């Protein structure tokens, strides 16, 4: 493969990159004109399928295949929801696109809606992004004025309306059916599936839900072709018939104890070491890394010895993590106690659990209570086994919950304790020398000063 050239972030440093004028000056909306000028909806679907594009929101499901799940010859309406509820800790790649190059996202969204016969798109954005909201709304207004949105777009006969919808700052709204429930004005409790959104989604009509970065990739595929997209990344594993490969460019968020945190574009398959050294300038202050989150906190934890892990859709799973997730890498240096990492993780997921499923509601709550006690110097070695028992028994993967939030809560517990058990045991013995071997039930600490 030739030297990699960023495309998703190519325009963000030019003056007024968020405006229609700047976007069109670099060839913006040429892809949309090509699509509406002669391509069929099925042709766009097949192009995206041929590219091997997988959703950039976390699960990595093949995008073109997802589009084919819509009912054939449905009388409509069909809806499209763009998921901009970017709430995974450490993740900010969608924010960069929306703030600095919103027209790239909107062009990809319009093309995606055309391919799926959607007449209405909902741009669901997290509440904490005021600048992104302002710039996306301004870009949508520019598109209506220029004829890229509304009735009979560019004289093609295709019509589309885009509505921005601001979420209410809940992590669970990143789950597609939770997002739909919120969009409809209800509590964001994920739905039992089936039926899947492609059959019965927003307002009980067929609905596609895709991520912001996914839409940007669709635009690039239309401009550059499926072959270009497949020339980047990692081909399928010949020994794994379920691996469709990891193709295309990816936006990696790099933060934590790093010299140059930021959002970087690189081919799928770059290793954690390469991302840290070649893009992030190494671990800060001359320290050594202890661990890293490979793709958002819900994906688990890599030890420093596992930084040869390739950041593609299959790589983190080979190192005991849940997956690539949002490709948000958070570096943890040698000074950070793993007890603090896990305590913070448990706090987050206990707070963000919607409470609909008992295993998740109770599991995340009790995990936090045990971590509170450990932090307060009253932990027992038995608590580590109890935490692992919780982690191994909540989530979609063991089949106990409706959505994947519980899996996200479980993986940091599984990885932190199994990969750093000695450190946890040393902490418990040091802070509770008289009670660390206790096995009988002990009181729960409801209020502590460990925040």
N, C-alpha and C positions, 0 to 999 in steps of 0.2 A: 504494500500500500504506500502511496506517495505521502509526503509529509502532510500531517493533518492541518487543515485550514478551518478555523471556526466559522460556522454559518449562523447558528442560532443567536450568537452574541456579536455578529459582525458589525451591526449598526449602532450599538449602544453608546459608543463614545463620540459619535458625530453630533454636531450642534442640533438641538431641537429634535433629537431622534424620535421623540414620541409623537411628532406631528405628521399629518398626511403629506405635506409638502416634502419633508425629508425622506419619508418612506418611499414615495413615488420616484424620487430622484435616484434611488438605488434599484429601480425595477419593481417596486412594490405593486401588487395587484395584477402584474402580468400573468401570474399563474391563474388567478381567478378569471381573467379575460380568456385565457386559453381553455379553461374548463367550460365556461358558459358559452364559448364560441364554437364548440364542436364536440366536446366529450359527453358521454352519457353518464348517468349516475352509476350504472354497473361498471363502466370503464374506470371510473375513479376508485370504486371499491376494489376492483381487481388490481389496480396499480398499487394501492396501499397494501393489499394482501401480498402481492409479489415482493414488496419491499421488505417484508418481515418486521414491520414496525410493531413494537409491543408497548402497551400503555405505560406512560412515564409516571403514573400516580402512585405506584407501589406494588400492585399485584403482578404487573407485567403481562397481562393477557393480550394476545394478538389483536390489534385494533381492527384490521380489516375483517377478521373472522367475527368479532363482536358485532360489527355492523350487519353482517348477514343474518343475525338472529332475529331481526325485525320481521314481522309477518309479511308474507308476500301479498301484494295487491291490497294493502290495507287502505280503506277509504280516508283515513286521517281523522284528526290531525296527528302527526308524529312530532314529538318534541325532542330537543337536544339540550342537555344540561352540561355546561362547561364548569368543571369542578375547580374553582379557585379558592377553596377553603383550605389553604395551605397551613396546617396546624401541627404537623409533625415536628417535634423539637429539632432544631438545627437546620431546618429547611427554609430556603428563601429564594430558590431559583425561579419560581413562578412570579414572585414579587419583582425580580429584576426585569423579566420579560414584560410584565404589565406596566411597570413604571417607565421603562426606557424604550420599549419597542412594541407598544400595544397593537399596532396595525398588523404586525406579523402574526400575532395570535388571532386577531379578528379575521384576517384573510384565511388562515387555516380553518377557523371556525365556520366561515361561510362555505368554503369548499366541502368541509365535512357534512354540513347541513344539506348541501346539494346532493351529496352522495347518498345520504340516508333519507331523502325526501322530507326533511323536517322543514316546517313552515315557521316555527317559532323556536328561538334559542334563549335559554336563561343562563346568564353569566353569574354564577353563584360565587360571591367573593367574601372572604372572611372580613369581619368587622374592623379588625385592627390595621387595615391597609388603606388609610385615607388618601395618600398620594396616588396609589394604584387606582382607587375608585375614581378619583378626579380625572386621571389621564385616560382611563378606559372609557369613561362616559364621554369625554371630549372627543376621543377617537371614534366612538360610535356615532356621535353627532356629525362629525366630519364625513363619515361614510354615507349617512343618509343624504347629506347635502350634495355629495359627489355622485350619487346614484349607485353606490355599492351595496346599499341596503334599501329595503322598502319594496314597493311593487315593481314588478317587471325589471329586475336588476339588469342593467346594461342592455335592455331590449331583448333579453333572453326568454322572457316568459316566466322565469323563476322569481319567486317573491320570498322574502325572509325578513322577520323582525327580531331584533335582539333586545332583551330587557335585562338590565343589571338588577341583581338581588343581593342585598347585604345580609350575611349570616349573623348569628347572635353569639359568636365567639365560643363555639363548642367544638371540641376535637372530634366528637362523634359525627359531626356533619360532613366530615371528609369521606365517610362511608356512603356509597352512592344512594342507598335507599334511605339512610338517615337524612341525607341532603334533600332528597325528594320530599320526605315528610316535612322537613323544615320549610321548603319552598311552598308547600301547600298550606303553611300556617299552623302546623301542629308541632307537638313535641317531637324532637328528632330521634325517635326510637326506630332503629333499623327494622326492616320488614323481614318476615320469614320468606325464604325463597325455596322453590318456585311459588308463584310466577316471578320471573326475572323482569327487570325494568324494560327490556326489549319487547316484552309481551304486554306487561301492565306496569307502567311507571308513573310519571307525573300525571296527575288528574286521571289516573287509570287508563292512560293511553300509552301506546308504544313509545319508549324513550331510550335515547342513547346518552350515556354519561361518559365523558372523556375529560382528561386532565389538560391544563393549560399548555404544558410543554409538548404534549401529544399533538395538540392542534398546530403548534408551531412546526413540528416535524412534518405534518401532512402538507403544509405549505411548501416546505423544502423538497419533499418527494415529488410534488407536482412540478416544481421548477427544474429539478435536477435528475429525476428519474429513479426508478426502483433499483437499477443496477448500481448507481452511485451510492445509494443508501446501504445496500448490501456489501459494498466494498469496504465499509467501515465496521469495525466491531469483531465479534467472535462467531464463527460458524457453529452449527449444531454439533453436539457431542455424538460421534458415531456409535458410542456404546450406550447412549441414552435415547431411546426412541421418543421420549416425551419432551426432549429439549429442542425447541424450534430455533435456537440460536439467539444471539444478542447483537442486533445490528444497529448501526447508525451512531450519530454523535449523542453525547449525554451531557447534561449540565450537572456538575458535581458541586455541592456546597461543602466548603471546608472551613471548619471553625474549631474552637477550643484552644488548646495550648499550642498554637502554631504561629510562626513569624508573620505570615501573610494570609490571614483569613480572607475568604472571598468566594465568589461563584465562578467556577472555571469550566470551560467546555473542552471535552476530550473524547476520544473514541471509547465506546463501551469495551471493558476488558482491561483498562489501565489498573495497575495494582495500587494498593494503599501506599506502599513505599514510594512509588512513582508520583502519586498525587501529592504526598507530603513533601518530597524532596524537590521535584521538578516544578511544582506550582506553588506550594505553600512555604517554601524557603526553609523547611526543616522545623523541628520542635523548638519552641521558644526558649530563650534565656540559657541556651547551652545545656538544657536538661535532656533526659531520655524519656521516651514514650513508655508508658505502662500498658496502655490499651487504646482502643478506638472503637467508636460506634460506626458500623459500616454504612448505614443508610437510614438514619433516624433511630431514635432510642428504641422503637418497637422491634428493630431487627436484631437486637442483642449486642454482643460484645466480642471483639477480637483482642487477643493478647498481642503484645509487641512482637512475639515470635511468629505471629500469623499474618504479618503485614505484606507477605507475598500474595495475599488473597487477591484474585482478580475481581474488579468491581463490575461484573456483568450479572445477568439475572441468575446464573447458576453458581457463580463463585462463592458468595458468602455461605450458601447452604452446605458447601463442602467443608466448612470450618465450624459447623455447629450453630450457625446463625439462621434466622428465619428467611432472609433473602436480601436482595438489593434495596428494596423499599424505595425511598425517595432519593437515594444516593447522597444523603447528607452525612458526611464523615465528620465526626467530632473526636478530636485527639485529646487524650487524657495523659498528663505527664506523671512522672514517678512520685510526685509529692501528694497525689490525691488518694485518700483512703477509699478502697472499694466499698466500704460500709457507707460512706457519704454518697457515692454514686448510686448505690442500690436504694438507699433511703429516699433520695430525690426522685428516682424513677418510680418507686412505689407511691410516693406522694402524688405524682402527676397522674398516674393511671387510676388511683382511687378517686381522685377529684373528677376525672373525665369520664369514668364509667357512667353510662346513662341509667343503670340500675334495672334495666328490663330483665336481664338474665341472672338468675340467682348465683350460678357459679362465678360470674364476673363480679357482680355486686359484692358478694360476700368474700370472694377470694381476694380481690384487690383491697378490700377494707381490712381484712385480717392480716394480710401481708404487711400493710402499713403499720398496723398496731404492733406486730412483732418487730418490725424494724425500729419503731419508736422505742420499744423496750431495749433493744440491742444498743441503740444510740445512747440511751440513758444509763448504760452500764448495768443492766439487769438481764442481759441475754443469756441464753443457754445453748449449748451445742446442739441440743435437740431441736432448737428453733430452725436451724439450717435445714434439717431433714423435713420439718413441717413446711417450710417455704418451698422446698423442691416438690413436696407432695401437692401443694396448691398449684405450682407452676405446671406440673405434669398433667393436671386434671381439669384445667379450664381452657376454653377456646374452641374454635371451629375444628382445629386439627384433631383433638380427641373427641369432637362431636358433642360439645355440651352447651354451646352458645350460638346465638343467631348471627353475630358478626365477628370480625377478627380483632376487636379491641382487646379481648382477653388474651389472645395469642401474643399481641404486642406487649401486654403487661407481663406475660409469663417468660418471654425469652430473655429479658435482662436478668431475671431471677435465676433462670437455668444457667446462663453463661457466667454470670458474676460468681455464683457460689461454686459451680463445678470447676471453673477455670482458676479461681482465686480462693479456694476453700481454706488453704493454709492461712491466708491473711485474715479471713473472717474468724477462724478458730482462735488465732493469736489475739485478735481484738477482744473477743468474748472472754477469753481466759484472763487477759490483762485487766479488763474493766469490771469483771465480776468474779474475782478469784475464789470467793466462798460459795458461789451458787451456779457456776457454769455447768456442773454435772447434774443439776436438778432435773428430774423427769416428771415430777408431779405438776399438775396445773398451777400456774402462778397468776397473780392479778395483772390485768391489763392496765397500762398507763394511758389514761384518757387525755391528759394535758401534760406536755413536757416543753421545756425550753430548747428544743433541738432544731427549730426552724432557722 
